[in-house]
Amino acid sequence: MRRNFLILLIGLIVLAPVPFLTDTYVLRLGTTALMYVSLSLAWNMIGGFAGYPSFGMAAFFGLGAYASGILQVNGFAGPVGWIGAGLVGLAFALALGAVVLRLRGHAFAIATLVVAEVLKEITNAWNSLTGGGMGLNMPYQKMDPIAGARIYFYAMLACATISLAATILVAGSKLGFALRTIKQNEDAASMVGVNTTTAKVIAFALSGALGALVGGVYTSWINFIEPADVYDPLFSIKPIVMVLLGGSGTVFGPVLGAAAFLLLDEIVWRNFLETHTGILGLVIVLLILFLPKGLGSLSWPRLLQRSAR
Amino acid sequence: MIYLQYAANGIILGGLYACIAVGFSLTWGVLNIINILHGAFIVLGCYITYFAHQLFGIHPFVSLPLAGLMVGILGYATQAGIINRVVGQSVLVTLTLTFGLDLIFNNALILGFTANYRQVVLANPLGTVEVAGIFIPLDRALAMVLALLLTFGLYIVLQMSRLGRAIVAVRFDREAASLMGVNVMRTYAITFAIGAFMAGAAGSLLSVVFPIAPITGHLFLSKAFVICVLGGIGSVPGAAIGGIALGLLESFSASIVGPELALTVAFVVLIALLAVRPQGIMGREDMH
């Protein structure tokens, strides 16, 4: 655990001066990357450690985005909105988890998948609070664009740091142990005295709170949110693919997976604008078929041997 | 009296929903795969019918077998070539794979047919009849009858034919079926093709009722989810009952709480049902 925190600290020292060394394009990329690193780590809590196939990250992300947006429109400062978003996400995940965590496998996957759709529809219909399909514009703030880009880079860096620190703590604690036993055999874990329900609910709540926090910061960063954007099912799928790419249930796998995926994504975006989603799909298919255990399962010596022959 | 009208609307809609869901349910029940592609298959069926009608003047109900067959062949190729490689793995892997495939299909549909909405406008619509104060649009009613006939046909095929028995056998016990000489992988591909056939055929019927764009696939998919879980996974009668239940639920909730919340009502019912009776109305506990 101490080694992991040391790595986190080194990472922070390396990333801290970045906003003052680069242009806004790189800053935007970096902020996006940190956002997905946070979301991947959040998903890893329930999907990676406990092995519960949650397809509900978009629900928490969107809920957090709207909680933060509504608070800011009503005159609260950005950071208040972010913390509010995290708390709303926490409360919602606790309530939802109490119901859906009784399901397993396909039923759990479907139940989490539909939550985002339901929230999207409610947000669309609740015009007076959310602005409905027209979306929500954040209050105008007089700020230098470069200063703004720097602030949101640091805000997302804080999200990623909190997520990674939470992951390190969970991985090294009794909770992490309980979650791993649930992944292997939940009935057996419960029989030998692991309180599986509590462990699952805590992991789900952490996952939801972190996802909502990131959504809250996203609102301030982008300045405008609409239901179709923040409840996009891709916010549920991308973190899963990133975690699978980097190594599920590990501490740094989600970080590496998110970085690798976004690098690929950026190259594809730039070069294939019209077929971007199709190529993204192709990458997902190839990854699932040929690299199901993530990049970490690649054996470099063997690859080199093969290419040498 | 107005409630009878809601009920009639709901049943007509529900018959079509049954046809949307039954292929999805079969794939889920037999292969244990949640096929996100199902929505794209339906939309593809719609487009085949639309262009057959637009270019050659073929009536949608006539081009239905063609649409079903073309989508079915595509389904066979997809399953035999790609999905069979991960069949039997965790839901995380299979669901993510079909999601990736769906992104590819959707992109192809948008490139091929643009994102505009289209709808078949029949040259000679059958009009509406009034029966005891209830208005029934005849084209829709005919589409519903065809949808239920197709669903019933699938039920008969599964019950009576050798192929159908093989599919049911693989569903119950893959290893035992394999020992009895059933080619499991081929059966999977055929099952998936049948699911795709039903999706394409459903698309033909829907093209008369709904405007179609690539994005509507996800709407149909979410309905298939709800019906499947309502009725019980892998059960053909369950899909029929779940479809009609959803049709009625939507029809009544649209008039009571407003159409914009119809899907939410359905999902809330779904989640409540999942918590109380995870195997669905017609499902059996031992199937999971």
Boltz contact constraints between the chains, C-beta under 6 A:
constraints:
  - contact:
      token1: [A, 53]
      token2: [B, 91]
      max_distance: 6.0
  - contact:
      token1: [A, 53]
      token2: [B, 92]
      max_distance: 6.0
  - contact:
      token1: [A, 99]
      token2: [B, 275]
      max_distance: 6.0
  - contact:
      token1: [A, 103]
      token2: [B, 274]
      max_distance: 6.0
  - contact:
      token1: [A, 105]
      token2: [B, 91]
      max_distance: 6.0
  - contact:
      token1: [A, 106]
      token2: [B, 91]
      max_distance: 6.0
  - contact:
      token1: [A, 107]
      token2: [B, 274]
      max_distance: 6.0
  - contact:
      token1: [A, 107]
      token2: [B, 278]
      max_distance: 6.0
  - contact:
      token1: [A, 109]
      token2: [B, 91]
      max_distance: 6.0
  - contact:
      token1: [A, 110]
      token2: [B, 225]
      max_distance: 6.0
  - contact:
      token1: [A, 111]
      token2: [B, 271]
      max_distance: 6.0
  - contact:
      token1: [A, 111]
      token2: [B, 274]
      max_distance: 6.0
  - contact:
      token1: [A, 114]
      token2: [B, 267]
      max_distance: 6.0
  - contact:
      token1: [A, 118]
      token2: [B, 264]
      max_distance: 6.0
  - contact:
      token1: [A, 118]
      token2: [B, 267]
      max_distance: 6.0
  - contact:
      token1: [A, 121]
      token2: [B, 263]
      max_distance: 6.0
  - contact:
      token1: [A, 121]
      token2: [B, 264]
      max_distance: 6.0
  - contact:
      token1: [A, 125]
      token2: [B, 260]
      max_distance: 6.0
  - contact:
      token1: [A, 125]
      token2: [B, 261]
      max_distance: 6.0
  - contact:
      token1: [A, 237]
      token2: [B, 99]
      max_distance: 6.0
  - contact:
      token1: [A, 240]
      token2: [B, 96]
      max_distance: 6.0
  - contact:
      token1: [A, 275]
      token2: [B, 107]
      max_distance: 6.0
  - contact:
      token1: [A, 277]
      token2: [B, 103]
      max_distance: 6.0
  - contact:
      token1: [A, 277]
      token2: [B, 107]
      max_distance: 6.0
  - contact:
      token1: [A, 278]
      token2: [B, 104]
      max_distance: 6.0
  - contact:
      token1: [A, 278]
      token2: [B, 107]
      max_distance: 6.0
  - contact:
      token1: [A, 280]
      token2: [B, 103]
      max_distance: 6.0
  - contact:
      token1: [A, 281]
      token2: [B, 100]
      max_distance: 6.0
  - contact:
      token1: [A, 281]
      token2: [B, 103]
      max_distance: 6.0
  - contact:
      token1: [A, 281]
      token2: [B, 104]
      max_distance: 6.0
  - contact:
      token1: [A, 282]
      token2: [B, 104]
      max_distance: 6.0
  - contact:
      token1: [A, 284]
      token2: [B, 100]
      max_distance: 6.0
  - contact:
      token1: [A, 285]
      token2: [B, 100]
      max_distance: 6.0
  - contact:
      token1: [A, 288]
      token2: [B, 93]
      max_distance: 6.0
  - contact:
      token1: [A, 288]
      token2: [B, 96]
      max_distance: 6.0
  - contact:
      token1: [A, 288]
      token2: [B, 97]
      max_distance: 6.0
  - contact:
      token1: [A, 289]
      token2: [B, 85]
      max_distance: 6.0
